[in-house]
Amino acid sequence: MGDEEIKAVTAVMRSGHLFRYGSETDPRFLHQAATLEKEFASYCGTQFALATSSGTASLIAALSALGLRRGDEVIVPAYTFLACYSTCLFLGLVPVLAEIDESLTLDPDDIERRITPRTRAIMPVHMLGNPCDMDRIMAVARRHNLLVLEDCCQAAGASYHGKKVGTIGDIGVFSLNVFKTINSGDGGLVITSSQAMYETAFGIHDHGHKPLRFGVEVGVRSVLGLNFRIHEITAAVGLAQLRKLDRIVATLREKRSRLKSLLSGATGFKFRTLNDPEGDCATLCTIIFDTVAQAARVSKALGSKTVDQSGWHVYANMEHVMRHLKELGQPYTRGSYPRTDDILSRAMNISIGVVDGGLGAGWGININSTDAEIEAAGDQFIAACAQPRPQLV
Ligand SMILES: Cc1ncc(COP(=O)(O)O)c(C=O)c1O
């Protein structure tokens, strides 16, 4: 955040127009929400973008836009933010959890094993800024005639084989909350190249109205909607941040690559798989230790935690969500997704740009870290890995 965001917010306050809709002929109305939508669609290389109040609101709008019906099953990763499950549950859909692989994103082989006659969609989540293996996921989707909703909430600025995330499946969602690559405190976006999906998502987010309404349009509303509208101030901050996104990602990539080369001086771990090393947005650096004991020892020495011990994103830590999975007859207790449990118990997230204890990323560097600070972090990590193992008595 800098002067750009402060100026943008001040301009909206001075304009006197805080609501996303206003008169086209009023020169004081700054239409920040509409501009954010236009620039984000263009940034992603897609046709439509809808700004919303949050990533969660975007998920509700996008799941509805896919035309899913009560009882339909959606395959979601066993490692993700709880909104991926709770939004399905709110819409009467059944979230079917599938294992992750060493990219910490959906394992395409396991998706195939979870398909039933009721499966209608797959929700790949580009966790921790790392794009999923979209070629294989899209191949599974095509083989089984499934819709694909990309959850890009943690991956604004990431791409997969040259395409921005969110443009590979049918629809994509983003979050602008404070832990994301760019943020406006809270906020969200939906993108799609389908006019029909865009119109439904728009209606869901604004009481059934058609896109970019002026006033109340009686007689043309076709879906039952709610209010997930973005505010002009939020949109102004999001827009100023969007204009910095490429610079932010380039800086993160440079800092992470420097840190990774220093960490490589230690042994006993590997870096997580990057499905497109050129496309990952480098907000975090995830390492997977060879053993649970070493993961616990090193993360503790650094004042951090292994991912399975972090508060969020781990299915077994979501008691209120898992109660619903139990009612739906879905596996929900710790141990139900053994590959995911194993990987998360050996994984540690190192912050690069996103510093979030809830992601198990309470230790690392940040976007402003100097070379000297990155080197100090590298030394600290190597020293933590070299600690003697406790003696068995
Ligand atoms: C993967 C994922 N999906 C959805 C969301 C929901 O976004 P929001 O917090 O903006 O509602 C988040 C936010 O943390 C997320 O990380």
The ligand as an SDF file (V2000), in Angstrom:
LIG
                    3D

 16 16  0  0  0  0  0  0  0  0999 V2000
   -8.5530  -20.6920   -1.3130 C   0  0  0  0  0  0  0  0  0  0  0  0
   -9.5090  -19.6710   -0.7900 C   0  0  0  0  0  0  0  0  0  0  0  0
  -10.7890  -19.6680   -1.2280 N   0  0  0  0  0  0  0  0  0  0  0  0
  -11.6750  -18.7550   -0.8020 C   0  0  0  0  0  0  0  0  0  0  0  0
  -11.3140  -17.7790    0.1110 C   0  0  0  0  0  0  0  0  0  0  0  0
  -12.3450  -16.8100    0.5970 C   0  0  0  0  0  0  0  0  0  0  0  0
  -11.9820  -15.4800    0.3710 O   0  0  0  0  0  0  0  0  0  0  0  0
  -12.5090  -14.2990    1.3130 P   0  0  0  0  0  0  0  0  0  0  0  0
  -11.7670  -14.3560    2.5990 O   0  0  0  0  0  0  0  0  0  0  0  0
  -12.2070  -13.0630    0.5270 O   0  0  0  0  0  0  0  0  0  0  0  0
  -13.9720  -14.4940    1.4890 O   0  0  0  0  0  0  0  0  0  0  0  0
  -10.0080  -17.7260    0.5860 C   0  0  0  0  0  0  0  0  0  0  0  0
   -9.5990  -16.7090    1.5720 C   0  0  0  0  0  0  0  0  0  0  0  0
   -8.8440  -16.8810    2.4700 O   0  0  0  0  0  0  0  0  0  0  0  0
   -9.0810  -18.7050    0.1340 C   0  0  0  0  0  0  0  0  0  0  0  0
   -7.8180  -18.7270    0.5750 O   0  0  0  0  0  0  0  0  0  0  0  0
  1  2  1  0
  2  3  1  0
  2 15  2  0
  3  4  2  0
  4  5  1  0
  5  6  1  0
  5 12  2  0
  6  7  1  0
  7  8  1  0
  8  9  2  0
  8 10  1  0
  8 11  1  0
 12 13  1  0
 12 15  1  0
 13 14  2  0
 15 16  1  0
M  END
$$$$
